[in-house]
Amino acid sequence: MSAPTKAARRAAELRQEIARHDRLYYIESAPEISDAQYDGLFRELQDLEAKHPDLVTSDSPTQRVGAPLPEGQGFAKVAHEVPMLSIDSLFTGDEVREFEERILRFLGLESGDELAWSVEPKFDGVSASLLYEDGLLVRGLTRGDGVQGEDVTANLRTVRNIPLRLSDAVRPVPDRLEVRGEVLIERSAFDAFNAQREEAGEAVLANPRNATSGAIRRNAPAEVARYPLEFHLWAAPQLEGARFATQTELTAALRDWGLPDSGYAQRVIGLDACIEYHDRMEAQRAEIPFDLDGIVAKLDDLALRERLGRTARAMRWQYAHKFQALEATTTLRAIEISVGVNGRLTPRAHLEPVHVGGVTVTHTTLHNADNVAALNLQIGDQVFVHRAGDVIPQISGVAKAATGRAPAGWKNGVPAELVDESGDVKPGVFWKWRDAFVPPETCPACGAASVNEGKYWRCPNTYACPPQVAGRTAALAGRRAFEIDRLGEKQIVQLIDAGLLETPGDLFHLDRDPEKRERLVALERWGAKSVDNLFEQIEERRRVPLDRFLVGLSIPEVGPATARLLAISHPDLAELEAATEDELQHLNGIGPEVARAIALWFADERNQALLQRLANGGVEPQPLAAVSGDSPFAGKTVVFTGSLESMTRAEAKHSVESVGGKVASSVSSKTDYLVVGGKPGSKAKKAAELGVKVLLEPEFRESLGKGA
């Protein structure tokens, strides 16, 4: 055997052996060799590859650390082939039982006592997606906004328990596999890592989750490799070349292929067992080595999941049952009236920094004047702070009321962000010792008289109040709308202060005025290159899907899901502008209040001026791409009447929507199909009068491709 052949054979043996020991150490927790012996194998492979560079393969353990990104280059954004949706968060046993009732109604079941659930911890880490093709890791993405994430493949390759190649020792690897999970740092490993950083003179990290998030988005994989990151799977939304009936079977296969899970997942029967698992995990919370904020329960049967499908934001077959929030006490330093995008004047608490559940809290919303009054807050009080759902910080009550005189130097402790350049406390701030909050008579930002709307107060000066203009411009440029990520809220405020922006629509005129370009270049922290990059992105974003355009307008009550519904039902903007409140109300998913808000928004002359300003700036909203497929229901409106025998009404509705159709509640001239079940009502008569095509249930199923 020639020397090159021997070297190739030995390199292959070493790669296989090192991968086996990685699996034993990271997945099975059953190492067979010492660290020194492992290091010896690794060094031998490094030496072989150094002498024979042609032997280096992409799945070699020596290639976990790739080259850093070129300076100034960000991560590429990649669309998720299957969106990474949210999970419905529930906080009580009653909410969990209501969730089950919705599932049972959808499936047409009387009892859930025999339903099997897969339950697992909800770790407080960073979600990531791994894609394997023919067993080889080819891509790793962050969650991003759920629709698209950032390509951080090089960084995820450094996570030692992520296999670069799937193992076929137990069963054949699939042709294609996407696995999703959480990137985490164990608490003890985090403490040790922080100690090393402190000894080396580096900044100490706040908590494991922030450290993980920061590491995953670093541009230098060699630096990421220093972090004690781990990956624990929780889903596999794409799988080609293998089939399974349950989550339990699928998870076992994923482990066989070398993918790590936490080891805490269980299969249980019935909802009571899910709740018991939640309570047990919460009681053991401090003993579990990773931060977690609840549990996730998923129906184990994959066929039932397919039937249930999804809503606009979440899967119907799973929920998160959150733990009780953690709590701490701190001092209330001030209450500031903040001005929201749509003018709502919201009291916001400023606190002495306090560590709550792994996060340092300095601010929290107080929601409204009624909430402040109910808490009986005064400036200087010692207050209880907790993280609602372990996420949103909240003040839950007064631990010790402020009494007597103010401590020495109290004014000097007012948070710097609440003090203007002259050293005076800004308008709309309550900071004096034992001051009590009172509802604002005027807007602190523009001085306009405030308007009372129930328990809320609002600044009506929507189109000239600087924070509202800044907020609406930020929403227009935000990731859910035009996605101009080179322009953040701080830069927008800077442009408003410099007189370069007066309305959100002015954003698309910046690059059309040479004088504005020169003024922009001269601003602090800008420059010719930054301005050119911004203008290039503005030009690229002038053609935007209609649903994103609508989100960017900051229409009250119109978020991404409602915007998409409007864009599907009214693919032309002019048609949507002309839609009446009654027409909008007939869209499935839009109620009277939302319909009224939309109609009023388009009827306002100032909003029409904004639309015209955007159009003059070259903005062209684009119709959404049609749903692929040849379904007769694509783009059609369907109404159901009577009881269906082969599926529930909810399941039938989901089936129509999944092929691009719309479901309405009443028959009208815009109805395309009426599906008739047993005991039809008056809708059948009205359909006959209007000439609407009627389908019996077997015909409906056949049209769906489900058979008679």
Order of alpha helices (4+ residues) and beta strands (2+ residues): alpha-alpha-beta-beta-alpha-beta-beta-beta-beta-alpha-beta-alpha-alpha-alpha-beta-alpha-beta-alpha-beta-alpha-beta-beta-beta-beta-alpha-beta-beta-beta-beta-beta-alpha-alpha-alpha-alpha-beta-alpha-alpha-alpha-alpha-alpha-alpha-beta-beta-alpha-beta-beta-alpha-beta-alpha
